[in-house]
Amino acid sequence: MNRKKVIIVILMISILTYFGYKQIYANKVSENTYYGTVEAETVNVSSQIQGNIENINVEEGQTIKAGDIIASMDDSESKIKLDISNISKESAKNELQNLKNGTRQEEINVQEAVVKQFEAQINQGEVLLKQAENNLNLAKKNLDYYKKVYEDNKSLYDNDAISKSQLDSIKFQYDSAYIGYENAKQQVEYAKAQLDSFKSQLIAAKEKLNLLKNGATDNEKLSAQLNLNQAEKSQELSNINYNKTVIKSPINGVVETVNFKKGEFVNVGSPIATILDMNNLYVNIYVSEKDLTKIKLGKTVKLKSDFIKDKEINGKIIYISNKAEFTPMNIVTKEDRTKLVFKVKVKIIDSIDLVRAGMLMDVYLN
């Protein structure tokens, strides 16, 4: 008899346990009450440049603040570009200042000497050109002479009047005269090109001398100012790109995952780490169709948790799915998993300091 009583008690406990679990784990705890798990919005902290990771400064599970360094990239190339832009800016700044300050007499004296030097080179170049032209005339006469001699001796050779060796000797003299003529032509072309170069340099030197004497024009000063503006913008851009080598957290939160290691290569947009936003917590519940009329976007609802005794927490409905779905697989009973429900997202709007991700929450629609 006692044994039968024990069996009956065990059966009753089993039945109560079954219905207890069904009641606890079913999404709908009681009328107008649902439950869900607190989750946190996530933020992927990504790289804005590609390159190798120099350092990882956080660990998974670490609490961080906005502005804390997540990782740093290899900055050697960005640093060089920044240095170049700084130099270009200083150069443009000095050029503008020189135009505004005007020219010292010493600079004018130096430029006058440069003008005289080019004038002397032009005079010398004209003499050299004249000599080259005379040499060309002599080489032409020499070529014409040996050409006629060769042609006359070629006729004699064809008539067996002279030997082959005699003709070859005359042909050598003719070829030498031809080479001398071609060299003389090249000397004339070189002398002309050099003289033209001296004349161009003289024109530029005189223009610079006039600029030094008269000062820069308004257009030249404006052009120098625009060059400086461009150099400053280039420096700003280089500085922005250099700062991108240091990757910082945009929010306060907890590091959920670190996705790369030191030395690994990352592309633009690669998520270096994922941060849980502990100030942006929510609960997903799955509401039956008949209860949809009781809720709307923006509605305030009450939440409770066994982890926070005697404390009602306010939440706001920020999302209601417009598509029905089967109850998620984490619901225990097969019966509940076959029901059609609508996903509803409830944002927790107060007592954030008491709530933690992973807590079970009861959500009261009324």
Buried (B, 14 or more C-beta within 10 A) or exposed (E): EEEEEEEEEEEEEEEEEEEEEBEEBBBBBEEBBBBBEBBBBBBBBBBBBEBEBBEBBBEEEBEBEEEBBBBBBBBEBBEEBBEEBBEBBEEBBEBBEEBEEEBEEEBEEEBBEBBEBBBEBBEEBBEBBEEBBEBBEEBBEBBEEBEEBBEEBBEBBEEEEBEEEEBEEBBEBBEEBBEBBEEBBEBBEEBBEBBEBBBEBBEEBBEBBEBBEEBBEEEBBEBBBEBBEEBBEBBEEBBEBBEBBBBBBEBBBBBBBBBBEEEEEBEEEBBBBBBBBBEBBBBBBBBBEEBBEEBEEEBEBBBBBEBBEEEEBBBBBBEBBEEBEEBBEEBBBEEBBEBEBBBBBBBBBEBEEEBBBEBBBBBBBE
